[in-house]
Amino acid sequence: MLNFNSFNALDVRHQTEYVWDNGMYISSKIKEDCVVNLHQLHNFYVELLYCKKANKVKQIMAFKKVDAVLDYLDEPELNMHVEAVNDILQQPNF
């Protein structure tokens, strides 16, 4: 399991593979001619900026602050994710 700093030290190709193999997809949004996919990876989040025209991931941004996912709050998938996390956190043994 990679931590935040180890993940950021990887090149884009290895980051992309690691997210696809180990991340949990949460939501997407459209940004110009690209799609931004939000994933949760261990204890941080990752955005993959995928451009359809170029057929490649152009940028990857990893972040720890939950505030950074506010752009996705209107997305039903994220609302379900937040509800599931809240349910887990409210369990007595957590």
C-alpha positions as CSV (number, residue, x, y, z in Angstrom):
1,M,0.0,0.0,0.0
2,L,1.4,3.3,-1.1
3,N,1.1,6.4,1.2
4,F,0.4,9.9,-0.1
5,N,4.1,10.9,-0.6
6,S,5.1,7.6,-2.3
7,F,2.1,7.9,-4.7
8,N,3.1,11.5,-5.6
9,A,6.7,10.3,-6.3
10,L,5.5,7.9,-9.1
11,D,5.4,9.0,-12.7
12,V,2.0,9.6,-14.3
13,R,1.8,6.1,-15.9
14,H,2.5,4.3,-12.7
15,Q,0.1,6.6,-10.7
16,T,-2.6,5.9,-13.3
17,E,-2.1,2.1,-13.1
18,Y,-2.0,2.3,-9.3
19,V,-5.3,4.2,-9.1
20,W,-7.0,1.8,-11.6
21,D,-5.8,-1.2,-9.7
22,N,-6.3,0.0,-6.1
23,G,-8.6,3.1,-6.1
24,M,-12.3,3.3,-5.5
25,Y,-14.1,5.3,-8.2
26,I,-16.4,7.9,-6.7
27,S,-17.6,10.3,-9.3
28,S,-16.8,12.2,-12.6
29,K,-17.3,15.7,-14.0
30,I,-16.7,17.3,-17.4
31,K,-14.0,19.9,-17.7
32,E,-13.7,21.4,-21.2
33,D,-13.0,18.4,-23.5
34,C,-11.8,16.2,-20.7
35,V,-13.3,14.0,-18.0
36,V,-12.1,14.4,-14.4
37,N,-12.5,11.1,-12.4
38,L,-12.4,11.2,-8.6
39,H,-11.1,8.2,-6.8
40,Q,-10.4,7.4,-3.2
41,L,-7.1,5.7,-2.6
42,H,-6.4,4.6,1.0
43,N,-6.5,7.8,3.1
44,F,-6.4,10.3,0.2
45,Y,-8.3,11.3,-3.0
46,V,-7.0,11.4,-6.6
47,E,-8.4,13.2,-9.6
48,L,-7.5,11.8,-13.0
49,L,-7.9,14.3,-15.9
50,Y,-8.6,12.1,-18.9
51,C,-8.8,13.7,-22.3
52,K,-10.8,11.8,-24.8
53,K,-9.4,13.4,-27.9
54,A,-5.8,12.6,-26.9
55,N,-6.9,9.3,-25.4
56,K,-4.7,9.7,-22.3
57,V,-4.5,10.9,-18.7
58,K,-3.1,14.4,-18.9
59,Q,-2.9,15.2,-15.2
60,I,-3.2,13.5,-11.8
61,M,-3.8,15.5,-8.7
62,A,-3.7,13.8,-5.2
63,F,-5.0,15.5,-2.2
64,K,-5.9,14.8,1.4
65,K,-8.4,17.5,2.3
66,V,-12.0,16.4,2.0
67,D,-12.9,20.1,1.2
68,A,-11.4,19.5,-2.3
69,V,-14.2,17.2,-3.2
70,L,-16.9,20.0,-2.8
71,D,-17.1,20.3,-6.6
72,Y,-18.6,16.8,-6.7
73,L,-21.3,17.3,-4.0
74,D,-24.1,17.5,-6.5
75,E,-23.1,14.1,-7.9
76,P,-25.3,11.2,-6.7
77,E,-22.4,8.8,-6.5
78,L,-20.5,11.1,-4.1
79,N,-23.6,11.6,-1.9
80,M,-23.8,7.8,-1.6
81,H,-20.1,7.6,-0.7
82,V,-20.4,10.3,2.0
83,E,-23.4,8.5,3.5
84,A,-21.6,5.2,3.5
85,V,-18.5,6.7,5.2
86,N,-20.7,8.4,7.8
87,D,-22.4,5.1,8.5
88,I,-19.1,3.4,9.1
89,L,-17.9,6.2,11.3
90,Q,-21.0,6.0,13.5
91,Q,-20.5,2.3,14.2
92,P,-19.6,1.7,17.9
93,N,-16.4,-0.2,17.2
94,F,-14.8,2.3,14.8
